[in-house]
Amino acid sequence: MKHLALCLALLLAPAAAAQQSPADIAREASDFLNQAALALSEAEGSRDRIAALTATVQAYERGLTAMREGLRRAALEERAIRADLATRDAELMQLLAALQSIERSGGAAQILHPDGPLPAIRTGMLASELVPALNARAQIVARDLSGVQDIIALQTAGQQQLEDGLAGIRAARLALSEAVSNRTDLPDTAATDDATMQALINSSETLAAFADNFATDPAGAAPATPNWPLPVAGRILRNFNEADAAGVRRPGWVLATQSGAIVTTPAAATVRFAGELPNFGTVVILEPRAGELLILAGADDLFVTRGQILSQGEPIGFMGGDFAREQEKLIETEQGGGQLGRETLYIELRQGREAIDPGSRFSGQTD
């Protein structure tokens, strides 16, 4: 359990982020970075420097929370626009094909109209007038798509800038902490050099600009109240904080499901972690919105990676087990009421640093 707790501690932003909008988080992080830069410049002893570096790390982490939320919404908006554009392109192609058919068939098309040649001519004229209108609308949607892609590019660059700054500050804090702990010579004051200070200023300005522009961002609308489907077909074996046979209580759900069942994301989310954790096996940690993490443990094959943005219902992986063999056993014992062997998926939901009942997000159970 401690390995999962450590992983969550590294991924979770301050708890207040769960109740704030991305713009508010970004403005707050920008202010924190400015304060951290001042604290670093005024730090004298090693303890002051460690405290200032720690505050800087927290400010960067809060800023990254805002940037990830912005990127998540922009990516989902891009997908919606692409789908709209594809639909409009299909409508336009169908209309053009119909007009070409009329032109090739000449008078025959007019005769085939149930109301005679005059309505056929009117229909052809109307279809011809629709082509420019549909084309103009498709061009508007294409411009919207280009605008969202520009937003994504800018936010991706901003996120990378913050991640680079965070890596440098973390390294400086670690080196300083180790020197103090080992009573060795303190490292050079890298945390207060011109380059580091300029990085802090640039990151603060990036966050301030993000906060100012987020209100006009077409992807900036707040997410709807969650009502998620379960990530895998199955039934709840143990509820939130319910003791198992050994008396162990876990702050989440345990679902019973079939071997080889597909696991999907119950909500649009960013993948924060995907891999192995001791005592938990394969774990995926999703961030459906700022300040909230969804942990799914127990799948086998994964096909998602850290940083990937997923739409609701996208596949994450498969449960383990030998599905084909269990189907055979079910057939063999069908007369005796045989059952499929069980795999289990553990679901835990975190808001800030607190575990909350998954029932507050999921709409119900499936079989």
N, C-alpha and C positions, 0 to 999 in steps of 0.2 A: 504493500500500500504506500510505503514511503517514496518509492520511485515515481509513482503516479503523482503524488503530492508535490514532489520536487519539480516534475515536468510542468504541472499546472502553475506552480509559483513563478516559473520562468515565463509562462505565456500570459498570465493574467495581468491586466492593467489595474490601476487603482479602482476600488469598488465603486467610487462615485461615477465612473465612466458609464456604468450601466443605466443611469438615470439622465444622462445628458445627450444632447444632439451632437453629431460630429463637429458642427461649427463651434459649439461651445467648448468641446474638448480641445479643438485646435487652438482657439483663442487662449484658453487656460494654459495649454502647453507652451504656447508662444511666450506668454508672460513668465512662466516658470523658467524657460530657457534664458530669458533676459536676466531674471534674478540669479540663476545659477552662474551665468557669466560674471556677474558682479561679485558673487560670493567667491568664485575661483580667483578672481583678480585680487581680492582682499584677504584670502586665506594665508595664514602665517605658519602655524604648526601643522604637523602631519595629520592630526586628528581633524583639524578644520578642513584640510584638503580632502580627506576621505569623505567627510560629511558633504562637502560641496560637490564632489564627484558623484556621490550617491544620489543627491538631489538632481543632478544633471541627467543621470541614467533614467530616473523616474520621469523626468520631463520629456526625454526622448521617447520613452515607452508610451507615454500618454499621447504624444504627437503621432506616433505610428498607429495607435488605435484609431485615431480620427482618419488618417490616410487610408487605412485598410477598409474602413466603412465607406469612405467616398469611392474608392476603387471598386468595391463590391457592388454598390448601387449603379455606378457608371457601366460596369461590365454587363449587368443584367439589363440595363436600359439599351445598351448596344445590341444585345441579342434580340430584344423585343422589336427594335427598329429594323434589324435585318429580316426578321420574320415578316414584318409588315411590308417591307420592300419586296420580298420574294412573292408575297401574295399579289401585290400590285403589278409586278412584272408578269405574273402568270395571267392576270386579267387582261393586261394589254396585249399579250401574245395571242390569247384566245380571240380577242376582238379583231386584231389584225388578220388572223387566219380566216375569220368569218368574212371580212371584207374582201380578202383575196379570192375566197370561194365564190362570192357574188360576182366579182369582176370576171372570173374565168367562165362562169356559167351563163353570163349575159342575161338575156331575156328569160331563160328557163327558170331562173331564180324568182323572177317576178310572178311567173305563172304559178309556181309552186306555193306562193303565199296563200293561206286559206281565205283571205279577204280580197284577193285579186291583185293586179299590178300596181295600183296607186298606193296602197298601204306598204307594198314591198319597196317602192321607191322611197317612201318616207322613212321606213326602217333603215334602209341603206344610208340615207342622209344623216339620220340621227346617230348611227354607228360611226360615221365619218367624223361627226362633231365631237363624239366622246373620246376619240383617240388623242387629240391635243390636250384635253382636260386630264385624262388619265396620265399622260406623259408628264404634264406639268406637276401633277401631284407626286408622281414617282420621283421627280427631280427634287422636290421639297423634302421628301423623306430621305433621299440620298444626302442632301445637305445636312439634315439633322444627324444622320449617321456619321458624317465627316466631323461634325462638331463634337459629338460624344467621343469619337476616336481621338480627337485633339485633347479633350479633357483627360482621357485615360493615359495618353502619353505624358502629359504634364504631371499628373498625379503619380504615375509610375516613377518618373524622374525624381519627384519630391520624396517619395518613399525611399528610393535608393540613397538619396542624400542623407536622410535621417538615419537609415541603417548604417551607413558608413560612419557618420558622426557617433552613433551609439557604440559601434565596435571599438572606435578609438578611445572613447571615455571609459568603457568597461576595462579595456586593457590597461589604461593608466591607473584606474582604481585598484585592479588586481595587483599590479606591480607595487604600488604604494602599500597596500595592505600586507603583502608578503614581506616587504622590507621591514615594516614596523613589527610584524609578528616574529620574524627571524632575527631582529635586532641587527640588521645589516645596513649598509649605506643607503640612504634614500635615493630613489631615481631622480633624474633631472625633472625639473618642473614642466614636464611636457603639457600638462593640463592647462597651463596658463600662457603658452607661447602664442605668437600672433596667428599661426595657422588654425590652432584649435579655437581661439576666440572668434576668428572670422567664420569658422564652420558653425559655431553657435549662433552668431548673428544671422548668417544665411538661412539656417534652419528655422530660426524664429520668424524671419521674413516670409519664408515659404509657408509656414503654418498660418501666419496672419493673412496672407493672400488667399490661401485655401478657405479660411473661415469667411472672408469677405465674399468670395465667389460661390460658396456652397449654396446660398439661398437662391441664386439664379441658375444653378445647375439643374438641367432637366432630369437628372437622376437623384435629385436631392430630397425627394419626398420621403417622409417617415414610413417605415415598414408597417404593414398591417399587423393587427393583433395575431399572434401565432395560434394556429390550430392545426398542428402537424399530424400527418399520418405516421404510423410506426415505420422505422427504417427497414424492417424485415417482416414477412408474414409469419405470425406466430401468436403465442399467448403469454401473458404475464405469469411467471412462476413465483416471483417474489417482488413485493412492492417496496416502496421507499422506506428504508430503515427497518424492514422486516427481517427477523432473525432466520438464518438457515438451520439445517439439522445440527450444526456444530455450535449454534448460538451466536454466530458472527452476523453482525448487522452492517450493511453497506448503504451509503447514501445515494441509492439509485435503484433502477429496476433490473431484474433478470428476466429475459425473454426466452422461452423455449421455441425452437424453430427447427426446420428440416436441415439435414446435411445438404450442402451445395446450394442453399437458398441465396438469392441475390440480396445484397444490402445496398440501400439507396439513401441519399441524403434527404431527410424529412423537410428541409428548408434550404433556401439559398444561403450559401455559407462560403467562408474562406477556410481552406485546409491549413491549420496551424501546425499540425504534427501528423505524420503517418509512418508507423514503424513498430518495432518491437520494444516492449517494456518488461523488465523482470516481474514475474508473478502475474502479469496481465496478458502476456502473449502479444498478438497484433492489436494495435490501438490506433484509432483515428480520432483526432481532436479537431472539431469544427468550431468556427466562430460565426454564428448566424447573425449577430449584431454586436455593436460595441459593448464591451463589458460582460459578454455572455459566452460561455464555452459549452459545447456538447461533446461528451466523451462516449465513444463506441468501442468496446473491447470484446474480442472474441472471434472476429472474422478471420479468414485464412488468407486467401489471395486478395491483394489490394491492387487497384490501378488508379490511385490518386497520389499526388505529390504535394509537398509543402508549398504553400503560396497559391495553389490552384483555386480559382473561384468556380463554384458549382451552382447550377440552377437546381431548384427543387426537383427531386425525383431522379437526379443523375446517379448512375451506379457508382458505388464506392469499392465493392469487392464481393467475394463469395464467402459463405460459411464453409467450414471444413467438413471432413467426413467423406465416406464413400456412398454417394447418393445412389449410384446404380445398384450396388450390393443391397442397400436397404430396401430398394424397390422390389428386388427379388424376394427378400425375406417377408415383405408385406404380402406379396402374392402367395407365398408358400403357407402363410399362417392366417390368410384372410378369413377362413372359416372359423378360426379360433379367436377372432377379434384382434389380429396383429396390429402393431403400431410402428410407425417410422421411428428409428433411433433419434435421440434428441441432441441438438447442438444448442448452446446458449450464447446469447449476446447480452452484454452488460451495458446499460445506458445510465449515464450520470450527467446531470445538468448543473452548471455552476453560474451563478450571477455574482460578479465580483469574486470574492474569495469564499462565498457561502454556497453550499450544495442546496438545491431546491428540488421539490418533488417534480419529477418529469410530467406528472399528471397535469400540471399547470400549463403545459405546452402541447401535449399530445391529445388528439381528439378522441382516442379510444384504442381498443385492441382489435386485431384481426386474427382469423384462424386460417 
